Amino acid sequence: MSFTLCLRKTFPTLVRRSGLAAVGKPWLFSETPLVRNVSTFASLNTFTEEEELLREAVARFAQNKILPKVRKMDEEEKLDKEIIDGMFEQGFMGIETESEYGGAHSSFVAAILVVEELAKVDPSISVMCDVQNTLVNTLFRKYASDHLKKKYLPQLASNTVGAFCLSEVGSGSDAFALKTMARKNTGSSDYLLNGSKMWITNSGEAEIFLVFATIDPSMGRKGITCFVVEKEWGVQVAKKESKLGIRASSTCSLNFDNIKVPEENVIGKVGQGYKYAIEILNEGRIGIAAQMIGLAQGAFDHALNYAFQRKQFGTLVAEFQGMQYQYAQISTEIEAARLLTYNAARLKQEGRDFVKEAAMAKLYSSQVAELTASKAIEWMGGVGFTRDYPVEKFYRDAKIGAIYEGTSNIQLQTIAKSLKPKYKK
C-alpha cells in the first residue's frame, strides 16, 4: 500500500479522535488550504513584526550613521563615541534585557538579526553589540542576583559598555587554566582580585567587567567564579592590540592589583563560573556566526554591485558565465550559513539543545566569510585591493571568525563530541 493511500485510509480516524472532524470533511488531501495551514511550519526566514521592524531600524542606522565613519574608525583603530551613544539610544545594547531594567525585552533571534545587520556595514561595531548582548547581558539576566540585576542591567541597557573577561596569556582555548586569583580579604567578606587578562573585547570602552577568577587553584575548574568588577575600583586597561582586522574594536590586556570586590558581586554561585562561561559562550558562538554572515553579505553586495556596473570587452563583468557560476555558488554558501545560524538561534530560543548547531554555524559561517571576502576582492580586480572600496576591510575582518569565542578546531571538536553518543555503542 502506498504512503498516500495509507494516510487516506487511516487519517479520518485520527481526525475524529483529535476533534478536528468539526471542520466538516477530511481535509488533508482536500483542495482547501484550511488544515494544510494548521500543520505548516514557518520558514527560518520568517520573523515577527517586531523583529522585522528592528532589523529595518538597524539597517537604516548602519547606513546613515555608521557607514560614513567606518574608514576613519578603522584607520584610527577606535570606535566613534557618537556611534556608541547612538547604539544605546536606539536600544541595540539591551535587546533581550527586560523592560523593567530599561531594555527592549525582545528575542534572542532579534539580537542575532541586529548583529548580522551591523556586520554588513562594520564588523567592529557588530562585535561590540554582540558581546554586550549575547555574553554580558545574558550572564547578568540568567545568573545574577536581583540586586546585581537592578544595579547593573539598567546601566548596560542605557549608557555603559560591558566586557567578558575570561582569556589569559596561558588560557586561550584551554580557558579554564586561568591564573587570576580571588582570595577572601582577611577579616572581611570581600575578595581581593589579582591577575591579568588578555584579548578582552570592548575593554577600551567598558566600565563594567565580568571577570572569571579562581578562589583556589587546587579546586581546578570547580574553583572558578565570576565577579562583577567596576573599572573605577582600579581595573588597569593595559596594552591595546594592533590587529589585522576589526581594528576599531578594542582588544586590550587588563591588570588587577588587589582590587577589592564585594562578596555580593559574585555572579551566581561560587565555583560555578566555569559552567556559566561554557553555557554563555555556546550562545555567543551564534552571535559570531551572525557577524560572519553579515560580513559575507556586505562583501558580496559591494562586489556584485560593482560587477553589474563594470564592463570589459563590451560586457558587464557580472554577465560572463564564469563569473555567474562563481557568485551563484557564493550566494548559495552564504544562504546555507545563514540558515545554520538562524536554526541554532531558534533552537536556543525554544530552550532546546543547540550546542552542536551553534558550533556548526560558527565554523561554517567563518569559512564562508573568508571565502566570500576573498572572492569579492578578485571580482573587483585592482580596485578591490585598494582602500577606496570596503571589500579589503571585510577580508581583513573575516579572519577573526575562525579564532575568537572558540577556534575552528574547538568547534570541530565540539561537533565530533556531539556526534559520538549516536554512533559509539
Salt bridges, closest charged atoms under 4 A:
GLU52 OE1 - ARG55 NH2 3.24
ASP74 OD2 - ARG71 NH1 3.60
ASP74 OD2 - ARG396 NH2 2.89
ASP80 OD1 - LYS69 NZ 3.36
GLU82 OE1 - LYS69 NZ 3.07
ASP85 OD2 - LYS81 NZ 2.92
GLU96 OE1 - ARG141 NH2 3.38
GLU96 OE2 - LYS348 NZ 3.93
GLU116 OE2 - ARG338 NE 3.09
GLU117 OE2 - LYS120 NZ 2.89
ASP122 OD1 - LYS393 NZ 2.83
GLU168 OE2 - LYS197 NZ 2.88
GLU230 OE2 - LYS151 NZ 3.53
GLU241 OE1 - LYS239 NZ 3.48
GLU263 OE2 - LYS184 NZ 3.35
GLU264 OE2 - HIS147 NE2 3.35
GLU279 OE2 - LYS142 NZ 2.36
GLU283 OE2 - LYS142 NZ 3.20
GLU283 OE1 - LYS348 NZ 3.71
GLU335 OE1 - ARG338 NH1 2.95
GLU350 OE1 - ARG352 NH1 3.00
GLU370 OE2 - LYS399 NZ 3.21
GLU378 OE1 - LYS375 NZ 3.85
GLU392 OE2 - ARG71 NH1 3.05
GLU392 OE1 - ARG396 NE 2.96
ASP397 OD2 - LYS393 NZ 2.56
